[in-house]
Amino acid sequence: MILPLGSGAQDAEIKTLKYLKKQFRNKKAVVSAVSVFLAFIIMLGTYALLVTPKLFIPYDSTCIKVEKIDEKLYVRYIGSNLDGSVARNSFPLEKDGEKKDVTFFYIYKSPWSELRALLQKDTEDHLIFLGNVDEIDEVYYGKFRIERPEELSADLEESELIWKK
């Protein structure tokens, strides 16, 4: 013989099921929030790894040329992997006992620009302004310490002279 459960037993059972349902919903919300946060961190990390590194592009006379246009000095870079350039305005520097106004510059790429270059078939023509011709005696290509201008004479030895008046 089966005895029917009292209403108190059913209420306790309903209360337990509602509690379990609420716990399950809370855990689902926490797992969803953690998943969104981890996806964001992974995307941010990937972006940082692709965009942040600035890789020096070595000098190549076929791709990097200094041109004089309307009494202004420009660097023409032919390639599709350029991410940016760093230039130091002309400043007086003593070289071989003679004062000259020199300019340092270099261009760089990033993993992202390299990836973009693989996807693009055509090379691009980039024009980078250096300064007025009458303010510059020599242009050097190479990495230099922009934060320490007093050490630029040491950078001069490691840089390549690519243009002079």
N, C-alpha and C positions, 0 to 999 in steps of 0.2 A: 504494500500500500504506500502511495506517495503522498506526502503531506504538502500542501501548498505553503510557500514561504510567506511570511508576514510582510506587511508593507514596510516595516523597519529594515528588513534585510534587502529589499529592492532599493530603498533609498540609499543604503550604504553602498550597494553595488553601483548605482548611478553616480554617486559622489566620487567613488574610486575611478570610474571610467572618465569622468569629467576632469579629474586631477591628472590622470595619465595623458589625456588629450592636450591639456594645457602644457604639461611638461614637454610633450613631443613638439608642439608648436614653438615653444621657447627655444628648444634645441635646434629646430629647423631655422629659426631666425638667426641664431648665433652662428651656425654653420654658413648661412648665406652671407652674413656680414663679414665673416672671416675670409670667405672665398672672394668676395668683391675686393677687400683690402689686399689680399695676396696678389690678385690679378693686377691691381693698380701698381703695387710695388714691383712686380715683374715687368710691367710695361715701362715704368719709370726707369728701372735699372737698364733695360734694353736700350731705351732712348739715350740714357747717359753714356752707355758703352759705345754707342754708334756716333754720337754727336760731340761729346766732350773732348776726346783726344785730338790734339792738333799735331799732325804728322808733317814734318818738314819735307818740302819737295826740293830735291837737289837741283842745282842749276843745270840747264840744258839749253844750249844756244839755239837749238831748233824750235824750242817751245817758248822761251823767255827772251824777249827782245826789248831794248830801250829805244823809244822813238821820240823824235822832236816834232811836235805838232803846234803850229802857231805860237812859237816861243815858250811852249810848255813842254815838260818832260813827262812821258807816260811809259809804263811797262805794258807790253802786249804779251798775254799768256794765251797760248793756243792749247786747249785741252778741256776735258769735261769733268775733271776731278777736283777742280779748285773749290776750296771751302772759304778761304779768306786770305788776307795779306796783312803783314805788319811792316810799317815803315817808320823810320825815324827822320823827322824834319832835318833839313840840312843844318849843319853846325860847323864851326871852325875847328879844325884838327890839324896839328902840326905833323907833317909827314916829310921826311928827308930834309928837315930844316926849313920847310916852306909851309906856310899856312894855307890850307885849302878848305873850302866848304864841301863837306861830304854828306852823302845820304846813304843810309843802310836800309835794306828791305829784304824781305823774304816772303814767300807764299807757302801756304800749308793746305793740307787736305785732312779729311777725317774718314773713318770707316764708312760713314753715311755717304759722303761724296764719292767714295770709291764704288760703293754699291750702286749709286745713282749713275755713275759713269758706265758701269757694266750694262745697265738697262738702256742707256742712250747709245745710239749708234754713231751719232754725229758729234764732232768735237766743237767746242764753243770758242769764241774769240772774246777774251776779257781784256779790258783796258783799265789800268790802275794809274791814277794821277800821282806823280811824285813831287812836282813843284815847278817853279819858273826856271827856265834855262839860265838866266842871269844870276840866280841864287845858288846854283849847284855846279861844282867843279868836277866831282867824281861821284859815281854811283857804285856801291858795293852790294853784292848779293851774298847773304849768309846769315846764319842765326846769330843774334846779338842779344845782349842783356839790356832790355829797354829800361829796366828799373835802376840800372847803375850806369849812367852816362859817363862817369869818370873812367870806366873800364872799357870804353869803346875802342880805344887804341889797341887793346889786346885782341878785341874781336876783329880788328882790321887784318891781322895776320891770318886769321882763319876764314876770312871772307874773300870773295873773288871780285876783282875789279871788272865791271861789265860795261862801263861807259865813262868817258872823260872828255872834257872840253878840248 
